[in-house]
Amino acid sequence: MRQGEGRGEDREGAAFTLEVEAALGGVRVPVRLGGRSWGRLSEARDNAVLVCHYYTGTAQAAGMGADGTPGWWAPLIGPGRAVDTSRYFVVAMNTLSNVQVRDPAVVTTGPDTGHPDGQPWGERFPAWNFADLHALQLELMRQLGVERWHAVIGPSFGGMQALQWAARTPELAPRVAAVATSPCAGPVLRGAFGPLMRDVAPTGGLEGALRLISLFGMGSDGLEAAFRDTDFGAYLRSRSGTASLAHILDIARVVQTHDLHAVAPRPELFARWREAGLRLLTVNIRGDGFFPAHEMRAFAEASQAAGVAHTHFEYGSAWGHLGCVQDTAPFAGLLRGLLDDTLAAAALPPDLAGAGEVPHA
């Protein structure tokens, strides 16, 4: 793993690049994935927290980007915050096919990056899956010299990744927080969003794809609140400057394959979680356009009934699904409790969720 020079480390996080030849969809591919870290790895190497990013997110989960934009979970990650970087070594890494591939600060490997022959991969890029991504994150853990993560956490697509860690290697991720996601891709993703994306992309292009993501991500209330006095079209055009349609479509394909039950049947999954002593926190947003709260609520009830230390919480947000990054105060105290091992293994009523709440920076 190649470390960055550390310039701007306090603000932006220390940069690194994972470089490895990996099997993606059965094809050997030279992979480069950039990342950021905050805090310091303890002498015992037991305080590392992996933060997984959402659909259009990057490794800039905390601190400030080079352009002065706060990290997408900056209110949660930092000294004294829910994910306390004075205690934990926090690591975030870009996924394969990162949507923001045209951002000079983003290092990723996907259809719009170079093939060894010097041309873009394009349609030749292998159809990778969550198992491939998990293997790359496992390689990151090994290269850091970490035996297991203290926790794996993330929202949306990042929450899917966190749940995949729980399903595949719970002994290496004893604490998992999955925010605004589901145990499997349901009818919204498979029957509505996925097909609509395939319909929109050929005619609406990159801007049309981003428009669709925004609609599902914010809903009518969120869109109205965010763009009441500003130009939604201008926002989409600005986002188009760093995004890739090919990468948007590739991530859309991957999220539709998310299914914990395909990793292991539910009884086996719960038994492994009990054995490993997994502590699981799931958070859903009522009115989420991507992930209906019922999908995770029913799973949490079954998990708790099977004896898993599973805390589930739901809240409402005017931002809809995007509340998982724009409206994080309601679950900040719960996330802190998970990392500190003070979280009760039960569903919590709304009035308890703010206990220990960390204010926005």
C-alpha positions in Angstrom: 0.0 0.0 0.0 1.5 3.3 -1.1 1.2 6.1 1.5 0.7 9.7 0.5 3.0 12.5 1.5 0.6 13.6 4.3 0.2 17.2 3.1 -3.0 18.5 4.6 -3.3 15.4 6.8 -5.1 17.1 9.7 -7.7 18.6 7.4 -8.0 16.2 4.5 -6.8 13.0 6.1 -3.7 11.0 5.3 -3.9 9.8 1.7 -3.0 6.2 0.7 -3.4 4.0 -2.4 -4.1 0.3 -2.4 -2.4 -1.3 -5.4 -3.0 -5.0 -6.0 -3.8 -7.4 -8.7 -7.2 -8.8 -7.9 -9.7 -11.3 -9.4 -12.8 -9.4 -10.4 -15.5 -11.5 -11.8 -12.9 -14.2 -12.3 -10.6 -11.8 -14.3 -7.2 -10.7 -13.0 -7.2 -6.9 -12.9 -4.5 -4.4 -11.7 -6.5 -2.4 -9.1 -5.7 1.0 -7.7 -8.0 2.4 -5.0 -7.4 5.6 -3.1 -8.3 6.2 0.5 -7.9 8.5 3.5 -7.3 7.9 7.2 -7.7 9.9 10.3 -6.3 9.3 13.8 -3.6 6.9 14.7 -3.4 3.1 14.8 -2.8 1.9 18.4 0.2 -0.1 19.4 -2.1 -3.1 19.8 -3.5 -2.4 16.3 -7.0 -2.9 17.6 -8.7 0.5 17.0 -9.2 0.6 13.3 -12.7 1.5 12.0 -13.5 1.0 8.3 -16.0 3.6 6.9 -17.6 2.6 3.6 -19.0 5.3 1.3 -22.4 5.7 -0.3 -23.3 5.3 -4.0 -21.8 8.6 -5.2 -19.5 9.2 -2.3 -15.7 9.0 -2.0 -13.1 8.2 0.6 -13.4 11.9 1.9 -15.7 10.8 4.7 -14.3 13.3 7.3 -12.2 16.4 7.5 -12.2 18.8 4.6 -11.6 18.2 1.0 -8.9 20.1 -0.9 -11.7 22.5 -2.2 -12.9 23.2 1.4 -16.0 20.9 1.2 -16.6 19.0 4.5 -16.3 15.2 4.4 -19.7 13.6 3.9 -19.8 12.2 7.5 -17.7 15.1 9.0 -20.3 15.7 11.8 -19.8 12.1 13.0 -16.0 11.6 12.5 -13.4 13.6 14.3 -11.9 14.4 17.8 -14.7 14.0 20.4 -17.3 13.1 17.9 -19.3 9.8 17.6 -16.4 8.2 15.8 -13.7 9.7 17.9 -10.4 10.1 16.0 -8.6 10.7 19.2 -9.4 7.1 20.1 -10.0 5.3 16.7 -7.9 5.0 13.5 -10.6 5.7 10.9 -10.0 4.4 7.3 -12.1 5.1 4.2 -11.3 3.7 0.7 -12.9 4.3 -2.7 -14.8 1.4 -4.1 -14.3 0.0 -7.6 -16.1 2.1 -10.2 -16.2 5.1 -8.0 -18.8 7.5 -9.5 -16.5 10.6 -9.0 -13.7 9.2 -11.1 -13.2 12.5 -12.9 -12.3 14.2 -9.6 -8.5 14.6 -9.6 -8.5 13.6 -5.9 -10.3 10.3 -6.5 -8.3 7.1 -7.3 -10.4 4.2 -8.5 -10.5 1.4 -11.0 -13.5 0.9 -13.3 -14.8 1.2 -16.8 -13.6 4.7 -17.3 -10.0 4.1 -16.1 -7.1 2.7 -18.1 -6.8 -0.9 -19.2 -3.2 -2.2 -19.3 -3.3 -1.6 -23.1 -3.6 2.1 -22.6 -7.3 2.4 -23.6 -10.2 2.7 -21.1 -11.6 -0.6 -19.9 -15.1 0.3 -21.1 -17.4 -2.7 -21.5 -14.4 -5.0 -21.0 -14.4 -4.2 -17.3 -15.4 -7.3 -15.3 -18.8 -7.6 -13.6 -17.4 -7.4 -10.1 -19.6 -8.1 -7.0 -19.7 -7.6 -3.2 -17.4 -10.6 -2.7 -14.7 -9.0 -4.8 -15.1 -5.7 -3.0 -15.0 -7.4 0.4 -11.8 -9.2 -0.7 -10.2 -5.8 -1.6 -11.2 -4.4 1.8 -9.8 -7.5 3.4 -6.5 -6.9 1.6 -6.5 -3.3 2.9 -6.9 -4.7 6.4 -3.9 -7.0 5.9 -1.7 -4.4 4.4 -2.4 -2.1 7.4 -1.3 -5.0 9.7 -4.7 -5.1 11.4 -6.0 -8.5 12.6 -9.6 -7.3 12.6 -11.6 -4.1 12.4 -12.8 -2.5 15.6 -16.0 -1.8 13.5 -17.2 -1.5 10.0 -19.7 1.3 9.3 -21.4 3.1 6.5 -24.6 4.6 5.0 -26.6 3.4 2.0 -24.3 1.5 -0.4 -21.7 1.8 2.4 -24.2 0.1 4.8 -24.6 -2.8 2.3 -20.8 -3.2 2.4 -20.8 -3.2 6.2 -23.6 -5.9 6.2 -21.5 -7.9 3.8 -18.7 -7.8 6.3 -21.1 -9.1 9.0 -22.3 -11.9 6.7 -19.0 -13.0 5.3 -16.5 -12.5 8.2 -18.2 -11.5 11.4 -15.2 -12.5 13.4 -13.2 -9.7 11.6 -15.9 -7.1 12.1 -17.3 -7.5 15.7 -19.2 -4.2 15.5 -21.2 -3.2 12.4 -23.4 -0.1 11.8 -25.5 -0.1 8.6 -27.4 3.2 8.1 -30.2 3.6 5.5 -30.0 0.2 3.9 -31.6 -3.3 3.8 -30.5 -6.9 4.2 -31.2 -7.4 0.5 -32.0 -5.3 -2.5 -35.8 -5.1 -2.5 -38.4 -4.3 -5.1 -37.6 -0.6 -5.1 -34.0 -1.2 -6.3 -34.6 -4.3 -8.4 -38.0 -3.5 -9.8 -38.0 0.3 -10.0 -34.7 2.1 -9.7 -32.6 -0.4 -11.7 -34.9 -0.6 -14.7 -35.5 3.2 -14.6 -31.8 3.8 -14.6 -31.4 1.5 -17.6 -34.2 3.4 -19.4 -33.0 6.9 -18.5 -29.2 6.5 -19.2 -29.4 6.1 -23.0 -31.5 9.2 -23.5 -30.8 11.4 -20.5 -27.1 10.6 -20.3 -25.1 11.5 -17.2 -27.4 14.4 -16.2 -30.5 12.3 -16.5 -28.9 9.5 -14.3 -28.0 12.1 -11.6 -31.5 13.5 -11.8 -33.0 10.1 -11.1 -30.6 9.4 -8.2 -31.5 12.8 -6.7 -35.2 12.1 -7.0 -35.0 8.7 -5.2 -32.4 10.0 -2.8 -34.1 13.2 -1.6 -37.8 12.7 -2.5 -40.1 15.5 -3.2 -39.7 17.2 0.2 -35.9 17.1 0.1 -35.8 18.4 -3.5 -38.2 21.2 -2.7 -36.2 22.2 0.4 -32.8 22.0 -1.3 -33.8 23.8 -4.5 -36.6 26.1 -3.6 -34.4 29.1 -4.3 -31.6 27.6 -6.4 -31.3 26.0 -9.8 -31.6 22.2 -9.7 -30.3 22.0 -13.3 -27.2 24.0 -12.4 -26.6 21.6 -9.5 -26.8 18.6 -11.8 -24.4 20.2 -14.3 -21.9 20.9 -11.6 -22.0 17.3 -10.4 -21.6 16.1 -14.0 -18.1 17.6 -14.0 -16.6 14.8 -11.9 -19.0 11.9 -12.4 -19.0 9.0 -14.9 -22.2 7.5 -16.4 -20.4 4.2 -16.9 -19.5 4.1 -13.2 -23.0 5.1 -12.1 -24.4 2.2 -14.1 -21.8 -0.2 -12.8 -22.6 0.7 -9.1 -26.4 0.5 -9.9 -25.8 -3.1 -11.2 -23.9 -4.1 -8.1 -26.3 -2.7 -5.5 -29.1 -4.8 -7.1 -27.2 -8.0 -6.3 -27.0 -7.2 -2.5 -28.5 -10.2 -0.6 -27.3 -11.4 2.7 -29.4 -14.6 2.3 -27.3 -15.5 -0.7 -24.2 -15.4 1.5 -25.8 -17.7 4.2 -29.3 -18.8 5.0 -30.9 -16.7 7.8 -30.6 -19.3 10.6 -27.0 -19.9 9.8 -26.3 -16.2 9.6 -27.8 -15.6 13.0 -26.0 -18.5 14.6 -22.7 -17.2 13.3 -23.4 -13.8 14.6 -24.2 -15.2 18.1 -21.0 -17.2 18.0 -18.9 -14.3 16.9 -20.5 -12.0 19.5 -21.4 -9.5 16.7 -22.9 -6.2 17.9 -25.1 -4.8 15.1 -26.7 -1.4 14.8 -29.1 -0.7 11.9 -30.7 2.7 11.3 -33.4 3.5 8.8 -35.2 6.7 7.7 -38.9 6.7 7.4 -40.0 7.7 3.9 -36.6 6.6 2.4 -37.1 6.4 -1.4 -34.5 3.6 -1.8 -34.9 1.5 1.3 -38.3 1.0 2.9 -37.8 0.8 6.7 -40.0 -2.4 6.9 -37.3 -4.3 5.0 -34.7 -3.9 7.8 -37.3 -3.7 10.7 -38.5 -7.2 9.9 -35.0 -8.5 9.6 -34.0 -6.9 12.9 -37.0 -8.4 14.7 -35.9 -11.9 13.5 -32.3 -11.2 14.4 -33.2 -10.1 17.9 -35.5 -13.1 18.4 -32.6 -15.4 17.4 -30.4 -13.9 20.2 -28.3 -11.5 18.1 -27.2 -8.3 19.8 -28.9 -6.1 17.2 -30.1 -2.6 17.9 -32.5 -1.1 15.4 -33.6 2.5 15.1 -35.8 4.6 12.7 -36.3 8.3 12.4 -37.9 10.8 10.0 -36.0 13.3 7.9 -37.0 15.9 5.4 -34.0 14.8 3.3 -35.4 11.4 2.8 -32.7 8.8 2.1 -30.1 11.5 1.9 -30.7 12.1 5.6 -28.1 9.4 6.2 -25.5 12.0 5.4 -27.3 15.3 5.8 -29.2 14.6 9.0 -27.0 12.4 11.2 -27.6 13.8 14.7 -30.5 11.4 15.4 -28.2 8.4 15.4 -24.9 9.9 16.4 -25.3 8.8 20.1 -26.2 5.3 19.0 -23.1 5.0 16.8 -20.9 6.2 19.6 -22.5 3.6 21.9 -21.8 0.8 19.4 -18.1 1.7 19.1 -17.8 2.1 22.9 -19.8 -1.1 23.7 -22.4 0.8 25.7 -25.3 0.2 23.2 -28.4 -1.7 24.4 -29.3 -4.6 22.1 -32.9 -3.6 21.5 -35.1 -1.3 19.4 -35.0 2.2 20.8 -37.9 4.7 21.0 -37.2 8.0 19.3 -36.8 10.0 22.5 -33.8 7.9 23.5 -31.9 8.2 20.2 -30.4 11.6 20.9 -28.8 10.5 24.1 -25.1 11.4 23.8 -25.9 13.2 20.6 -22.9 14.9 19.0 -23.8 18.3 17.5 -22.9 19.1 13.9 -19.5 20.7 13.4 
